[in-house]
Amino acid sequence: MRSIYVDLDRCLGCRACEVACGRIHGTSRISVAILRDRISIPMTCRQCQRATCAMACPTEALVQEGEGISFVPERCNGCGLCLLACPFGLVDLWAGKAERCDHCMEKSPACVATCPSGALAFREEMAFSKAARTRAVLRASRAIEGVRR
């Protein structure tokens, strides 16, 4: 399964991802949270394997299909149960309908294509852990080099 990967070390907090998403969808389905005025965290739907938002939807507007979650807007009654059920708070209501990231369906996500620093990537989940391990090794080696000096 492919997902949006965020490299927090690279995020500039420029919000270009929000603008790109808003341009495509009419409203941004990604938001950049700024913590302690220095840490930027782009937040988007995680496409959970056991999606509580889809389980909570009484009209089946959010449907778990294979590796992702699809949204059928005609079925959405705007009750907001999906908002309450999402453990990450990544579902919104816009014009009375649920809004959440769908990874731009079949094409590359606009947020990823627009990110000027390369903080966002769209790839297989298994590649995430490999990238995280590589970054951890690089940080550890820099720390060790600093101690040796």
N, C-alpha and C positions, 0 to 999 in steps of 0.2 A: 504494500500500500504506500502510495506517495503522500507526503504531507509537507507543510511549510515548516522549514527549519529556521530557527532564529539564532544567530551568533551575536550574543549580547556585547561581546568585546568590540564589535564593528558598528553597532547601531549608533547613529549620530543624533537621533531624536528629531530629525528634520521633518518627519511626518509626510514625506513624499509618497509613502505607501498608502496613507489615508487618502490623499488627494487622488491618486491613480485609481484606487478602488471606488471612490465616490464618483469619479468620472465615468466608470464603466457601469456601475449599478445604481447610480442616483443617490446613494447614501453609502458611506464607508462601512465596510464589514470587518475592518481591522482598525484597532485603535492603539496608539502608542501611550503607554503609561510612563510617567516620569516619577521616579522614586528619589527622594532626598535631593532633588534638583540636580542630579548627575547621572542616574542610571536610567536608560531608556529601554523599555520592554514592549516590543510590538506584540499585541494580543489578538489572536484569531482562533476560530473554531478548531478544536483538536481532532475532530472526526473520530470520536471515541469508539472503541470496539463494542462497548456496552453503553450506548448513548442514552443517558437518563432523560435528555430532552425529548427524544423520540418516544421513549417509554411513557412519558407523562402526557404526551399529546393525545387528547381524547378524540380528535377528528382525524387522526393519522395524516396530518399535514406534513409532519416530519416522519420519514420512513427510513429505517435502517435497511440498506440494500447492499449486500456483499461487504465491501470494504469501506463504504462511505454512507453518508446520510443525505437523502434527497429531500427536497422541499416541494410540496404541491400547494402553491399559494391559494388556489381555489378552495381548498379544504380548510384553510386557517380561519378560525373565528375570532382571533385576537385575544383569547382568554388569558394568555401570559403564563400558563403553567410551565411551558418550556423554559421561560426565563428563570423561574424559581428552581427548576430541576437541574439546570446546567451548573455543575460544580465550579466552573471557571468564570461564570457570569458573562459568557460570550454570545448570548442571544439577546437581540434587541427587538422592540416593536417599532415599526416605522409605518405610518399611515394605517395603523390598526392591524398590521400583518407582522408575523415573525420575520426577522432578518438575521441571517448568520452566514458565515463564510462558506462557500461551496467550492473553493479552490478554483474558481472560474471555469468549472466543468472540464471540458475536453482540452482547453488551451492552457498555456502557461499562465499562472496567476499574474494579474497586472501589478500587484504590489511587489512581487519578486522581480519582474522585468524592470520596474522603475527604481528600485533601491539603489542609490548612488554609491553606497559603501559596500555592497555585496553582503549585507547582514542577513538578508533573506534568501533562502534557497528552497527549491521545490524538488524533493528527491525521495527515494525509498527510505522507509523508517530505519532499516538496518544500517544505512549509510550514516544516520545521525549519530549512533553510538560510536562508530569508527571515527567520525570527525571530532566528537567530544573527547575520545581517548587521545587522539593526536594532539589536540590543543592542551590537554592536561600534561602530556609528556613534554611538550614545548615549554609550558610554564615551569614545570619542575626542573627542566634542564637549565632554564634561565636563572632560576633561584639558586641552583647548585653552583653555577658559574659565578654568581654574585657573592656567594659564601667563600669561594676559593680565592677571590681577589683580595 
